[in-house]
Each structure stands twice: as structure tokens, then as C-alpha cells.
Amino acid sequence: MASSAFKALHLYTTPLSGCSARIRIAAHLKNIPLIHHSISFALSQQTTPAYLSINPNGSLPSLVIELHPSSSSSSSSSSNQETLTITQSPAILDFLETHFPTPPLLPAASQTKARTRILELTSLVACDIQPPQNSRIRQKIVDDFQGDGTKWARYVYERGFGVYEEFLRKEKGERGRYSVGDEVTMADVFLVPAAQGGLRVGVELEKWPLVKGVVDACWELEAFRKGGLGEHGRLTP
């Protein structure tokens, strides 16, 4: 299904969501036109019936794709023929990479080593850094266990960045300007919002010079500044 099969792509997002920032950055890199719908956590808009009808998890981002009639199965009901909804950032990025392949953020399957390393690094961020310290978990730590949610988040970020640094160090001469090689990849799209999230809880990147070097290189690119955390990415790493 080519990108021409889509009438419009609606991104439900919020400025300080790292998962949302991944999609915004990728869209800027690929020059994909998105219609943005801002959801306020401060106003608990993610818990409204209207938004929960889009994403039952009440999380962000969500991508709602308007399809041309020919893109839908004839067996589908009329209410399902017009849209496709994706509610997890890795799945959204997979969709964008598949249907908007230029520039590629993942190398071809034949480039086994590079592709595997990129997926390994994205999984490190997506599984080991972001979920354990997200706002829902932090609030639970405060409310139910009388703990310090910010201190916990710092621990998660610092441990994760230490592991990311070790992966970069192991590459030695094979490592380029970015996480994997001299072209921006999906790994960088995941790393930069995480670095910005760490900054919000007092984690500075100087402890991990290789990670900091990659983040600084990415920040030179307009797509990361426009798509990152904050209003229009203004929260710099």
C-alpha cells in the first residue's frame, strides 16, 4: 500500500511525551505531512471518553490514518472502512517506515549487523528506559509506595544511558557520527527524546560522552529540534 493510499494522517500527541516525539522526529525526517491533535495531560484529556475511543490505553501517541475507500476490505463494516488506528510508537514507526521509506531509518534486511544493532538499541530505549519511569509509574511510586518518583526516573535513565554507552563503545572504529554509522537511524529517533526526558529530571549526559556525542550530532538537524520534547522541541538536550 503506497502513501497515496492515505487521505490524511492524524497524530494525537503531547509536547512532553517522549514516545510522541519519536513520531514527530521521524515525520520531519521523512517529510510526512501530519495533522497534529494536542492532548493535554494537565487537563487529563487522555482519560476522556472521546480519546479513549481512539486509544483504550489512554496513552500517547496515537496515529489515525484516513484511508481511501479502495484501501479497505469490502468485508469491513462502513465504520471501519475509513480509518486505521495505531496506538504504540514502535508500531507507528514501522508503519511510517513501510509506507514512507525515504529516507530509510532502518537498513535493508540484508544488512544484518547494522539492522540488528539498530533494533537492539531501539529496544533498549523502548523497553528498558521509557516504560519503567513513565509518568504513570512515577505517580504510582509516589501515591502507593510514598517513594520519590523523580529519583527513580533518574536511576532508570542513568542505568539505561550507561548500557547505551557500552554498546557504542563496543563498536569502536565501526561507529560513525550517529548511533549506528554516519546516517540517522531509528536508534537516534529513540535516543534523543530519552536524552531530553533525562534532562527534565536532572540527568546530564556528560557521564556518557559517546551518547552525548550522538545526541549533539542529532540536535544539529532541524528534524530533531522541531520534533523533540517541548513546544516545537524547544527543550534542548
DRENMARRO-186508 format. One record per residue: residue in one letter; x negated, y negated, z of N, C-alpha, C in turn. Coordinates in nm, 3 decimals, padded with zeros to 5 digits. Each point is the difference from the previous one (the first is absolute). Example, Ala and Ser with C-alpha at 12.3 -4.5 7.8 and 13.67 -1.06 7.14 Angstrom:
BEGIN
{node 'a', {-01.319, 00.569, 00.780}, {00.089, -00.119, 00.000}, {-00.090, -00.120, 00.000}}
{node 's', {00.035, -00.105, -00.072}, {-00.082, -00.119, 00.006}, {00.077, -00.109, 00.073}}
END
This chain:
BEGIN
{node 'm', {-00.085, 00.119, 00.000}, {00.085, -00.119, 00.000}, {-00.089, -00.124, 00.000}}
{node 'a', {00.004, -00.079, -00.102}, {-00.084, -00.118, -00.012}, {00.059, -00.114, 00.081}}
{node 's', {-00.083, -00.104, 00.025}, {00.046, -00.112, 00.080}, {00.118, -00.071, -00.062}}
{node 's', {00.017, 00.010, -00.133}, {00.113, -00.063, -00.067}, {00.132, 00.064, 00.040}}
{node 'a', {-00.005, 00.114, 00.067}, {00.122, 00.067, 00.045}, {00.061, -00.070, 00.120}}
{node 'f', {-00.070, -00.096, 00.058}, {00.047, -00.064, 00.122}, {00.050, -00.141, -00.029}}
{node 'k', {00.119, -00.029, 00.047}, {00.056, -00.133, -00.017}, {-00.066, -00.098, 00.097}}
{node 'a', {-00.019, 00.043, 00.124}, {-00.059, -00.087, 00.102}, {-00.049, 00.084, 00.116}}
{node 'l', {-00.100, -00.052, 00.069}, {-00.055, 00.066, 00.118}, {00.013, -00.095, 00.119}}
{node 'h', {00.074, 00.043, 00.100}, {00.026, -00.082, 00.119}, {-00.083, 00.054, 00.116}}
{node 'l', {-00.088, -00.084, 00.055}, {-00.083, 00.040, 00.113}, {00.052, -00.065, 00.127}}
{node 'y', {00.039, 00.082, 00.096}, {00.039, -00.047, 00.132}, {-00.124, 00.003, 00.087}}
{node 't', {-00.036, -00.115, 00.054}, {-00.132, -00.016, 00.059}, {00.005, -00.100, 00.114}}
{node 't', {-00.107, -00.007, 00.075}, {-00.015, -00.101, 00.103}, {-00.147, -00.040, 00.005}}
{node 'p', {-00.032, -00.128, 00.027}, {-00.138, -00.047, -00.017}, {-00.104, 00.077, 00.079}}
{node 'l', {00.030, 00.041, 00.124}, {-00.102, 00.060, 00.085}, {00.003, 00.151, 00.002}}
{node 's', {00.065, 00.060, -00.097}, {00.001, 00.146, -00.013}, {-00.116, 00.046, -00.086}}
{node 'g', {-00.091, 00.077, 00.061}, {-00.113, 00.051, -00.077}, {00.043, 00.093, -00.111}}
{node 'c', {00.102, 00.081, 00.026}, {00.049, 00.091, -00.104}, {00.060, -00.078, -00.116}}
{node 's', {00.070, -00.108, 00.031}, {00.055, -00.085, -00.107}, {-00.111, -00.068, -00.078}}
{node 'a', {-00.106, -00.041, 00.071}, {-00.111, -00.068, -00.067}, {-00.066, 00.090, -00.104}}
{node 'r', {-00.005, 00.130, 00.026}, {-00.057, 00.092, -00.100}, {00.074, -00.014, -00.133}}
{node 'i', {00.132, -00.008, 00.007}, {00.080, -00.008, -00.123}, {-00.020, -00.135, -00.067}}
{node 'r', {-00.002, -00.106, 00.079}, {-00.017, -00.133, -00.058}, {-00.135, -00.011, -00.070}}
{node 'i', {-00.105, 00.051, 00.064}, {-00.133, -00.006, -00.060}, {-00.004, 00.079, -00.130}}
{node 'a', {00.050, 00.123, 00.003}, {00.000, 00.083, -00.121}, {00.079, -00.066, -00.112}}
{node 'a', {00.112, -00.061, 00.033}, {00.082, -00.066, -00.102}, {-00.075, -00.118, -00.062}}
{node 'h', {-00.073, -00.075, 00.083}, {-00.080, -00.111, -00.055}, {-00.113, 00.054, -00.087}}
{node 'l', {-00.066, 00.105, 00.043}, {-00.108, 00.058, -00.080}, {00.050, 00.047, -00.136}}
{node 'k', {00.119, 00.057, -00.002}, {00.057, 00.056, -00.123}, {00.091, -00.097, -00.074}}
{node 'n', {00.017, -00.120, 00.057}, {00.085, -00.102, -00.062}, {00.143, 00.053, -00.020}}
{node 'i', {00.053, 00.062, 00.104}, {00.136, 00.054, -00.004}, {00.095, -00.103, 00.059}}
{node 'p', {00.101, -00.041, -00.074}, {00.096, -00.097, 00.055}, {00.095, 00.067, 00.099}}
{node 'l', {-00.002, -00.048, 00.122}, {00.089, 00.051, 00.104}, {00.092, -00.112, 00.047}}
{node 'i', {00.121, 00.037, 00.033}, {00.094, -00.093, 00.063}, {-00.011, 00.025, 00.150}}
{node 'h', {-00.046, -00.101, 00.074}, {-00.028, 00.017, 00.142}, {00.122, -00.034, 00.085}}
{node 'h', {00.025, 00.085, 00.099}, {00.106, -00.023, 00.098}, {-00.066, 00.006, 00.138}}
{node 's', {-00.006, -00.113, 00.068}, {-00.068, -00.007, 00.128}, {00.091, 00.047, 00.113}}
{node 'i', {-00.050, 00.093, 00.080}, {00.073, 00.054, 00.114}, {-00.071, -00.046, 00.127}}
{node 's', {00.074, -00.064, 00.090}, {-00.059, -00.054, 00.123}, {00.007, 00.100, 00.114}}
{node 'f', {-00.117, 00.042, 00.050}, {-00.002, 00.083, 00.120}, {00.045, -00.081, 00.121}}
{node 'a', {-00.037, -00.130, 00.002}, {00.037, -00.085, 00.114}, {00.151, -00.006, 00.017}}
{node 'l', {00.073, 00.005, -00.111}, {00.146, -00.003, 00.004}, {00.061, 00.140, -00.003}}
{node 's', {-00.086, 00.102, 00.007}, {00.044, 00.141, -00.002}, {00.081, 00.033, -00.125}}
{node 'q', {-00.034, -00.064, -00.111}, {00.075, 00.026, -00.123}, {-00.020, 00.141, -00.052}}
{node 'q', {-00.108, 00.066, 00.043}, {-00.024, 00.137, -00.045}, {00.097, 00.099, 00.064}}
{node 't', {00.074, -00.045, 00.102}, {00.095, 00.089, 00.068}, {00.145, -00.027, -00.040}}
{node 't', {00.022, -00.091, -00.092}, {00.136, -00.031, -00.042}, {00.056, 00.112, -00.086}}
{node 'p', {00.132, 00.019, 00.001}, {00.059, 00.103, -00.085}, {-00.035, -00.018, -00.148}}
{node 'a', {-00.010, -00.125, -00.044}, {-00.032, -00.024, -00.141}, {-00.137, 00.056, -00.036}}
{node 'y', {-00.100, -00.026, 00.087}, {-00.133, 00.051, -00.033}, {-00.011, 00.150, 00.025}}
{node 'l', {00.065, 00.050, 00.105}, {-00.005, 00.144, 00.027}, {00.066, 00.080, -00.111}}
{node 's', {00.090, -00.062, -00.075}, {00.058, 00.071, -00.114}, {-00.102, 00.017, -00.111}}
{node 'i', {-00.103, -00.084, -00.002}, {-00.110, 00.012, -00.096}, {-00.106, 00.095, 00.054}}
{node 'n', {-00.036, -00.020, 00.126}, {-00.106, 00.080, 00.062}, {00.046, 00.044, 00.139}}
{node 'p', {00.048, 00.122, 00.014}, {00.052, 00.047, 00.130}, {-00.104, -00.003, 00.111}}
{node 'n', {-00.128, -00.003, -00.036}, {-00.106, -00.005, 00.100}, {-00.016, -00.139, 00.059}}
{node 'g', {00.057, -00.100, -00.065}, {-00.013, -00.137, 00.048}, {-00.142, -00.052, -00.006}}
{node 's', {-00.079, 00.053, -00.092}, {-00.140, -00.039, -00.013}, {-00.020, -00.076, -00.131}}
{node 'l', {-00.116, -00.059, -00.013}, {-00.037, -00.072, -00.121}, {-00.133, 00.052, -00.050}}
{node 'p', {-00.020, -00.001, -00.132}, {00.083, -00.058, -00.106}, {00.103, 00.100, -00.051}}
{node 's', {00.090, -00.053, -00.082}, {00.088, 00.082, -00.083}, {-00.001, -00.058, -00.140}}
{node 'l', {-00.001, 00.087, -00.099}, {00.006, -00.043, -00.139}, {00.128, 00.055, -00.061}}
{node 'v', {00.083, -00.091, -00.051}, {00.123, 00.039, -00.068}, {-00.017, -00.032, -00.148}}
{node 'i', {00.009, 00.104, -00.082}, {-00.025, -00.012, -00.143}, {00.132, 00.004, -00.074}}
{node 'e', {00.027, -00.104, -00.076}, {00.118, 00.000, -00.086}, {-00.035, 00.071, -00.130}}
{node 'l', {00.074, 00.103, -00.033}, {-00.026, 00.081, -00.119}, {00.096, -00.037, -00.111}}
{node 'h', {-00.047, 00.007, -00.122}, {00.090, -00.007, -00.114}, {00.085, 00.126, -00.002}}
{node 'p', {00.122, -00.005, -00.050}, {00.089, 00.118, 00.003}, {-00.063, 00.125, -00.057}}
{node 's', {-00.080, -00.012, -00.104}, {-00.059, 00.118, -00.064}, {-00.103, 00.068, 00.088}}
{node 's', {-00.047, -00.069, 00.105}, {-00.101, 00.058, 00.088}, {00.059, 00.094, 00.102}}
{node 's', {00.133, 00.002, 00.013}, {00.065, 00.079, 00.103}, {00.059, 00.127, -00.057}}
{node 's', {00.006, 00.100, 00.083}, {00.061, 00.126, -00.042}, {00.150, -00.017, -00.016}}
{node 's', {00.057, 00.062, -00.103}, {00.143, -00.011, -00.024}, {00.080, 00.068, 00.110}}
{node 's', {-00.064, 00.087, 00.076}, {00.070, 00.070, 00.107}, {00.007, -00.082, 00.128}}
{node 's', {-00.072, -00.114, 00.002}, {-00.001, -00.082, 00.119}, {00.130, -00.077, 00.012}}
{node 's', {00.035, -00.033, 00.123}, {00.118, -00.083, 00.020}, {-00.031, -00.142, -00.044}}
{node 's', {00.104, -00.077, -00.028}, {-00.021, -00.135, -00.050}, {-00.076, -00.086, 00.099}}
{node 's', {00.018, 00.025, 00.132}, {-00.069, -00.080, 00.100}, {-00.149, 00.030, 00.003}}
{node 'n', {-00.039, 00.121, -00.044}, {-00.140, 00.038, 00.003}, {-00.070, -00.021, -00.134}}
{node 'q', {00.076, -00.029, -00.103}, {-00.059, -00.013, -00.132}, {-00.084, -00.125, -00.014}}
{node 'e', {00.030, -00.103, 00.076}, {-00.058, -00.131, -00.028}, {-00.129, -00.027, 00.074}}
{node 't', {-00.025, 00.069, 00.112}, {-00.118, -00.033, 00.079}, {-00.074, 00.125, 00.049}}
{node 'l', {-00.127, -00.022, 00.027}, {-00.085, 00.098, 00.068}, {-00.065, -00.072, 00.116}}
{node 't', {00.007, 00.057, 00.119}, {-00.056, -00.064, 00.119}, {-00.115, 00.084, 00.054}}
{node 'i', {-00.112, -00.065, 00.028}, {-00.118, 00.066, 00.058}, {-00.035, -00.075, 00.128}}
{node 't', {-00.023, 00.073, 00.110}, {-00.010, -00.065, 00.130}, {-00.130, 00.023, 00.076}}
{node 'q', {-00.101, 00.058, -00.060}, {-00.130, 00.017, 00.064}, {-00.107, -00.055, -00.093}}
{node 's', {-00.096, -00.074, 00.057}, {-00.097, -00.068, -00.086}, {-00.084, 00.096, -00.086}}
{node 'p', {-00.046, 00.117, 00.050}, {-00.074, 00.088, -00.091}, {00.084, 00.045, -00.119}}
{node 'a', {00.129, 00.027, 00.024}, {00.088, 00.041, -00.110}, {00.024, -00.115, -00.097}}
{node 'i', {00.015, -00.121, 00.053}, {00.018, -00.117, -00.086}, {-00.125, -00.021, -00.086}}
{node 'l', {-00.117, 00.011, 00.061}, {-00.124, -00.019, -00.075}, {-00.019, 00.108, -00.105}}
{node 'd', {00.040, 00.122, 00.031}, {-00.006, 00.106, -00.100}, {00.090, -00.032, -00.118}}
{node 'f', {00.118, -00.052, 00.028}, {00.093, -00.041, -00.106}, {-00.063, -00.110, -00.086}}
{node 'l', {-00.056, -00.102, 00.064}, {-00.060, -00.110, -00.076}, {-00.119, 00.048, -00.083}}
{node 'e', {-00.081, 00.087, 00.059}, {-00.117, 00.051, -00.073}, {00.043, 00.083, -00.120}}
{node 't', {00.108, 00.073, 00.014}, {00.048, 00.085, -00.109}, {00.058, -00.082, -00.114}}
{node 'h', {00.080, -00.099, 00.033}, {00.075, -00.072, -00.103}, {-00.064, -00.132, -00.042}}
{node 'f', {-00.098, -00.047, 00.077}, {-00.075, -00.120, -00.034}, {-00.149, 00.034, 00.016}}
{node 'p', {-00.055, 00.080, -00.088}, {-00.132, 00.059, 00.022}, {-00.119, -00.093, -00.021}}
{node 't', {00.025, -00.123, -00.044}, {-00.111, -00.090, -00.031}, {00.003, -00.122, 00.092}}
{node 'p', {-00.113, -00.032, 00.066}, {-00.121, 00.082, 00.009}, {00.022, 00.116, 00.096}}
{node 'p', {-00.069, 00.111, -00.022}, {00.020, 00.116, 00.087}, {-00.059, -00.023, 00.138}}
{node 'l', {00.071, 00.044, 00.101}, {-00.051, -00.004, 00.138}, {-00.044, 00.137, 00.047}}
{node 'l', {00.027, 00.100, -00.081}, {-00.049, 00.136, 00.021}, {-00.065, 00.048, -00.129}}
{node 'p', {-00.118, 00.061, 00.007}, {-00.061, 00.054, -00.121}, {00.074, 00.124, -00.048}}
{node 'a', {-00.030, 00.042, -00.120}, {00.063, 00.120, -00.056}, {-00.033, 00.122, 00.084}}
{node 'a', {00.086, 00.100, -00.008}, {-00.019, 00.122, 00.078}, {-00.134, 00.067, -00.032}}
{node 's', {-00.051, -00.023, -00.120}, {-00.128, 00.060, -00.039}, {-00.117, -00.058, 00.080}}
{node 'q', {00.017, -00.120, 00.057}, {-00.104, -00.061, 00.083}, {00.022, 00.045, 00.145}}
{node 't', {-00.028, 00.127, 00.021}, {00.040, 00.064, 00.125}, {-00.058, -00.067, 00.123}}
{node 'k', {-00.130, -00.028, 00.000}, {-00.064, -00.051, 00.120}, {00.054, -00.137, 00.037}}
{node 'a', {00.006, -00.091, -00.095}, {00.047, -00.135, 00.028}, {00.146, 00.000, 00.043}}
{node 'r', {00.082, 00.076, -00.072}, {00.143, 00.004, 00.033}, {00.024, 00.058, 00.140}}
{node 't', {-00.074, 00.105, 00.033}, {00.015, 00.061, 00.131}, {-00.042, -00.095, 00.110}}
{node 'r', {-00.111, -00.071, -00.020}, {-00.047, -00.094, 00.101}, {00.102, -00.112, 00.020}}
{node 'i', {00.056, -00.052, -00.108}, {00.100, -00.107, 00.011}, {00.121, 00.048, 00.079}}
{node 'l', {00.049, 00.118, -00.033}, {00.117, 00.052, 00.071}, {-00.032, 00.029, 00.146}}
{node 'e', {-00.123, 00.038, 00.027}, {-00.042, 00.025, 00.138}, {00.003, -00.130, 00.080}}
{node 'l', {-00.052, -00.107, -00.059}, {-00.004, -00.129, 00.069}, {00.139, -00.059, 00.017}}
{node 't', {00.084, 00.013, -00.102}, {00.137, -00.052, 00.014}, {00.074, 00.077, 00.110}}
{node 's', {-00.024, 00.129, 00.008}, {00.065, 00.081, 00.104}, {-00.050, -00.038, 00.139}}
{node 'l', {-00.128, -00.033, 00.010}, {-00.054, -00.044, 00.128}, {00.077, -00.121, 00.052}}
{node 'v', {00.023, -00.097, -00.088}, {00.074, -00.119, 00.040}, {00.147, 00.032, 00.022}}
{node 'a', {00.059, 00.072, -00.095}, {00.144, 00.024, 00.004}, {00.042, 00.095, 00.112}}
{node 'c', {-00.089, 00.088, 00.042}, {00.037, 00.101, 00.100}, {-00.062, -00.025, 00.137}}
{node 'd', {-00.126, -00.044, 00.003}, {-00.073, -00.008, 00.127}, {-00.013, -00.141, 00.055}}
{node 'i', {00.019, -00.102, -00.082}, {-00.013, -00.138, 00.049}, {00.136, -00.067, 00.013}}
{node 'q', {00.080, 00.000, -00.104}, {00.123, -00.078, 00.003}, {00.108, 00.058, 00.093}}
{node 'p', {00.038, 00.127, -00.013}, {00.114, 00.046, 00.080}, {-00.020, -00.005, 00.152}}
{node 'p', {-00.118, 00.040, 00.054}, {-00.010, 00.004, 00.146}, {00.012, -00.135, 00.068}}
{node 'q', {-00.023, -00.110, -00.073}, {00.002, -00.131, 00.066}, {00.106, -00.093, -00.060}}
{node 'n', {00.095, 00.053, -00.075}, {00.100, -00.091, -00.058}, {00.086, -00.062, 00.109}}
{node 's', {00.076, -00.101, -00.037}, {00.072, -00.079, 00.100}, {00.098, 00.084, 00.081}}
{node 'r', {00.059, 00.099, -00.063}, {00.095, 00.086, 00.071}, {-00.069, 00.080, 00.110}}
{node 'i', {-00.118, 00.055, -00.031}, {-00.075, 00.077, 00.099}, {-00.051, -00.091, 00.111}}
{node 'r', {-00.053, -00.115, -00.038}, {-00.052, -00.093, 00.101}, {00.109, -00.042, 00.099}}
{node 'q', {00.118, -00.028, -00.053}, {00.110, -00.041, 00.088}, {00.042, 00.114, 00.092}}
{node 'k', {-00.004, 00.122, -00.051}, {00.033, 00.117, 00.082}, {-00.100, 00.015, 00.115}}
{node 'i', {-00.128, -00.024, -00.028}, {-00.103, 00.008, 00.103}, {00.027, -00.101, 00.110}}
{node 'v', {00.043, -00.120, -00.039}, {00.030, -00.105, 00.098}, {00.126, 00.033, 00.079}}
{node 'd', {00.107, 00.035, -00.071}, {00.130, 00.017, 00.064}, {00.009, 00.125, 00.087}}
{node 'd', {-00.051, 00.112, -00.050}, {00.020, 00.127, 00.070}, {-00.117, 00.044, 00.086}}
{node 'f', {-00.120, -00.051, -00.031}, {-00.117, 00.046, 00.072}, {-00.076, -00.113, 00.069}}
{node 'q', {00.056, -00.121, -00.008}, {-00.061, -00.118, 00.063}, {-00.147, -00.015, -00.038}}
{node 'g', {-00.029, 00.032, -00.124}, {-00.137, -00.009, -00.049}, {-00.025, -00.130, -00.076}}
{node 'd', {-00.121, -00.015, -00.045}, {-00.041, -00.119, -00.076}, {-00.002, 00.037, -00.148}}
{node 'g', {00.104, -00.041, -00.072}, {00.011, 00.036, -00.141}, {-00.110, -00.057, -00.086}}
{node 't', {-00.045, -00.122, 00.033}, {-00.106, -00.063, -00.079}, {-00.133, 00.072, 00.021}}
{node 'k', {-00.029, 00.036, 00.123}, {-00.123, 00.074, 00.029}, {-00.001, 00.133, -00.073}}
{node 'w', {00.114, 00.068, -00.002}, {00.012, 00.127, -00.072}, {-00.025, -00.021, -00.149}}
{node 'a', {00.058, -00.106, -00.056}, {-00.019, -00.027, -00.143}, {-00.146, -00.025, -00.032}}
{node 'r', {-00.068, -00.075, 00.087}, {-00.143, -00.025, -00.023}, {-00.078, 00.131, -00.002}}
{node 'y', {00.031, 00.089, 00.093}, {-00.068, 00.129, 00.003}, {00.020, 00.076, -00.131}}
{node 'v', {00.124, 00.004, -00.048}, {00.030, 00.074, -00.123}, {-00.075, -00.060, -00.119}}
{node 'y', {00.004, -00.133, -00.012}, {-00.071, -00.065, -00.110}, {-00.150, 00.027, 00.008}}
{node 'e', {-00.057, -00.018, 00.118}, {-00.145, 00.014, 00.014}, {-00.045, 00.143, -00.031}}
{node 'r', {00.074, 00.096, 00.047}, {-00.035, 00.138, -00.031}, {00.011, 00.026, -00.150}}
{node 'g', {00.109, -00.048, -00.060}, {00.021, 00.022, -00.143}, {-00.105, -00.067, -00.086}}
{node 'f', {-00.035, -00.124, 00.033}, {-00.101, -00.069, -00.079}, {-00.137, 00.066, 00.016}}
{node 'g', {-00.026, 00.055, 00.118}, {-00.124, 00.073, 00.019}, {-00.009, 00.122, -00.090}}
{node 'v', {00.110, 00.071, -00.015}, {00.003, 00.116, -00.090}, {-00.014, -00.045, -00.145}}
{node 'y', {00.070, -00.108, -00.037}, {-00.009, -00.051, -00.138}, {-00.145, -00.040, -00.031}}
{node 'e', {-00.065, -00.065, 00.097}, {-00.140, -00.040, -00.017}, {-00.089, 00.121, -00.026}}
{node 'e', {00.026, 00.108, 00.072}, {-00.081, 00.121, -00.016}, {00.019, 00.060, -00.139}}
{node 'f', {00.123, 00.000, -00.049}, {00.023, 00.048, -00.137}, {-00.079, -00.084, -00.100}}
{node 'l', {00.002, -00.132, 00.018}, {-00.074, -00.087, -00.092}, {-00.150, 00.023, 00.013}}
{node 'r', {-00.049, 00.018, 00.121}, {-00.143, 00.021, 00.021}, {-00.048, 00.128, -00.068}}
{node 'k', {00.082, 00.103, 00.003}, {-00.037, 00.129, -00.060}, {-00.017, -00.008, -00.150}}
{node 'e', {00.065, -00.097, -00.062}, {-00.011, -00.013, -00.146}, {-00.136, -00.054, -00.042}}
{node 'k', {-00.063, -00.079, 00.085}, {-00.133, -00.055, -00.023}, {-00.009, -00.065, -00.138}}
{node 'g', {-00.091, 00.047, -00.083}, {-00.023, -00.063, -00.130}, {00.115, 00.010, -00.097}}
{node 'e', {00.093, 00.092, 00.025}, {00.113, 00.016, -00.091}, {00.110, -00.103, 00.025}}
{node 'r', {-00.003, -00.065, 00.114}, {00.105, -00.095, 00.034}, {-00.023, -00.130, -00.075}}
{node 'g', {00.107, -00.060, -00.047}, {-00.010, -00.124, -00.074}, {00.049, -00.119, 00.081}}
{node 'r', {00.056, -00.097, -00.070}, {00.045, -00.124, 00.062}, {00.123, 00.022, 00.088}}
{node 'y', {00.082, 00.096, -00.039}, {00.125, 00.023, 00.073}, {-00.007, 00.135, 00.073}}
{node 's', {00.112, 00.046, 00.050}, {-00.002, 00.123, 00.081}, {-00.057, 00.118, -00.076}}
{node 'v', {00.038, 00.012, -00.127}, {-00.049, 00.109, -00.085}, {-00.036, -00.059, -00.135}}
{node 'g', {-00.128, -00.027, -00.020}, {-00.045, -00.052, -00.129}, {00.012, -00.151, -00.012}}
{node 'd', {-00.012, -00.047, -00.123}, {-00.003, -00.144, -00.028}, {00.132, -00.054, -00.052}}
{node 'e', {00.105, 00.080, 00.008}, {00.134, -00.047, -00.038}, {00.093, 00.016, 00.120}}
{node 'v', {00.094, -00.092, 00.011}, {00.100, 00.010, 00.106}, {00.083, 00.127, -00.018}}
{node 't', {00.024, 00.069, 00.110}, {00.080, 00.122, -00.004}, {00.108, -00.006, 00.108}}
{node 'm', {00.079, 00.105, 00.004}, {00.106, 00.010, 00.100}, {-00.057, -00.007, 00.141}}
{node 'a', {-00.121, 00.048, 00.020}, {-00.060, -00.005, 00.133}, {-00.011, -00.144, 00.049}}
{node 'd', {-00.037, -00.091, -00.087}, {-00.013, -00.141, 00.038}, {00.136, -00.062, 00.029}}
{node 'v', {00.100, 00.042, -00.076}, {00.136, -00.050, 00.020}, {00.050, 00.037, 00.140}}
{node 'f', {-00.043, 00.114, 00.051}, {00.037, 00.042, 00.135}, {-00.088, -00.067, 00.105}}
{node 'l', {-00.129, -00.015, -00.029}, {-00.095, -00.048, 00.101}, {00.023, -00.145, 00.039}}
{node 'v', {00.018, -00.088, -00.097}, {00.005, -00.144, 00.030}, {00.115, -00.037, 00.094}}
{node 'p', {00.123, 00.046, -00.023}, {00.105, -00.032, 00.098}, {-00.030, 00.055, 00.139}}
{node 'a', {-00.065, 00.117, 00.007}, {-00.038, 00.055, 00.130}, {-00.101, -00.091, 00.068}}
{node 'a', {-00.096, -00.052, -00.076}, {-00.099, -00.092, 00.056}, {00.067, -00.126, 00.052}}
{node 'q', {00.098, -00.050, -00.075}, {00.073, -00.118, 00.045}, {00.083, 00.030, 00.125}}
{node 'g', {00.059, 00.120, 00.004}, {00.074, 00.039, 00.119}, {-00.089, 00.009, 00.122}}
{node 'g', {-00.121, 00.052, -00.019}, {-00.095, 00.004, 00.110}, {-00.035, -00.138, 00.050}}
{node 'l', {-00.017, -00.093, -00.091}, {-00.031, -00.138, 00.038}, {00.109, -00.058, 00.090}}
{node 'r', {00.124, 00.036, -00.027}, {00.112, -00.054, 00.079}, {-00.006, 00.043, 00.146}}
{node 'v', {-00.066, 00.112, 00.029}, {-00.010, 00.046, 00.139}, {-00.142, -00.015, 00.054}}
{node 'g', {-00.081, -00.080, -00.068}, {-00.132, -00.033, 00.052}, {-00.113, 00.091, -00.042}}
{node 'v', {00.019, 00.078, -00.106}, {-00.105, 00.089, -00.049}, {-00.077, -00.070, -00.111}}
{node 'e', {-00.127, -00.026, 00.024}, {-00.087, -00.062, -00.100}, {-00.077, 00.110, -00.073}}
{node 'l', {-00.027, -00.023, -00.127}, {-00.060, 00.104, -00.084}, {-00.153, 00.003, 00.005}}
{node 'e', {-00.062, -00.093, 00.072}, {-00.146, -00.005, 00.000}, {-00.064, 00.129, 00.050}}
{node 'k', {00.074, 00.077, 00.081}, {-00.054, 00.128, 00.050}, {-00.020, 00.101, -00.112}}
{node 'w', {00.069, -00.020, -00.110}, {-00.002, 00.097, -00.110}, {-00.037, -00.074, -00.128}}
{node 'p', {-00.128, -00.023, -00.023}, {-00.043, -00.086, -00.111}, {00.041, 00.050, -00.138}}
{node 'l', {00.006, 00.130, -00.020}, {00.041, 00.051, -00.131}, {00.148, -00.027, -00.024}}
{node 'v', {00.081, 00.024, 00.102}, {00.143, -00.032, -00.011}, {00.018, -00.148, -00.025}}
{node 'k', {-00.069, -00.082, 00.075}, {00.012, -00.145, -00.016}, {-00.041, -00.044, -00.140}}
{node 'g', {-00.106, 00.062, -00.053}, {-00.044, -00.035, -00.135}, {00.105, 00.029, -00.105}}
{node 'v', {00.068, 00.114, 00.015}, {00.107, 00.035, -00.095}, {00.116, -00.098, 00.013}}
{node 'v', {00.040, -00.029, 00.123}, {00.112, -00.092, 00.022}, {-00.033, -00.139, -00.055}}
{node 'd', {-00.121, -00.047, 00.024}, {-00.040, -00.131, -00.052}, {00.002, -00.002, -00.152}}
{node 'a', {-00.045, 00.109, -00.062}, {00.001, 00.007, -00.147}, {00.143, -00.003, -00.053}}
{node 'c', {00.088, 00.072, 00.066}, {00.142, 00.000, -00.042}, {00.060, -00.138, 00.016}}
{node 'w', {-00.036, -00.068, 00.108}, {00.062, -00.129, 00.028}, {-00.039, -00.107, -00.102}}
{node 'e', {-00.102, 00.026, -00.078}, {-00.034, -00.092, -00.108}, {00.101, 00.007, -00.114}}
{node 'l', {00.080, 00.105, -00.003}, {00.098, 00.020, -00.107}, {00.134, -00.060, 00.040}}
{node 'e', {00.060, -00.073, -00.092}, {00.125, -00.070, 00.028}, {00.112, 00.094, 00.042}}
{node 'a', {00.002, 00.120, -00.057}, {00.108, 00.094, 00.032}, {00.004, 00.033, 00.149}}
{node 'f', {-00.115, 00.011, 00.063}, {-00.003, 00.030, 00.143}, {00.039, -00.121, 00.083}}
{node 'r', {-00.041, -00.119, -00.044}, {00.037, -00.120, 00.075}, {00.149, -00.028, -00.012}}
{node 'k', {00.057, 00.025, -00.118}, {00.143, -00.023, -00.019}, {00.086, 00.105, 00.069}}
{node 'g', {-00.047, 00.124, 00.000}, {00.083, 00.110, 00.047}, {-00.021, 00.041, 00.143}}
{node 'g', {-00.107, -00.050, 00.063}, {-00.034, 00.046, 00.134}, {00.096, -00.045, 00.108}}
{node 'l', {-00.037, 00.026, 00.125}, {00.087, -00.034, 00.113}, {00.016, -00.150, 00.015}}
{node 'g', {00.112, -00.040, 00.057}, {00.031, -00.141, 00.017}, {00.080, -00.051, -00.117}}
{node 'e', {00.047, -00.123, 00.012}, {00.071, -00.062, -00.111}, {-00.099, -00.021, -00.113}}
{node 'h', {00.023, 00.067, -00.111}, {-00.089, -00.008, -00.116}, {-00.142, 00.042, 00.035}}
{node 'g', {-00.015, 00.090, 00.097}, {-00.131, 00.053, 00.034}, {-00.092, -00.097, 00.070}}
{node 'r', {00.056, -00.102, 00.066}, {-00.087, -00.105, 00.054}, {-00.082, 00.045, 00.121}}
{node 'l', {00.039, 00.111, 00.063}, {-00.077, 00.050, 00.114}, {-00.124, 00.069, -00.055}}
{node 't', {-00.114, -00.071, -00.002}, {-00.119, 00.054, -00.064}, {-00.070, 00.100, 00.091}}
{node 'p', {-00.067, 00.098, -00.060}, {-00.072, 00.099, 00.080}, {-00.130, -00.055, 00.055}}
END
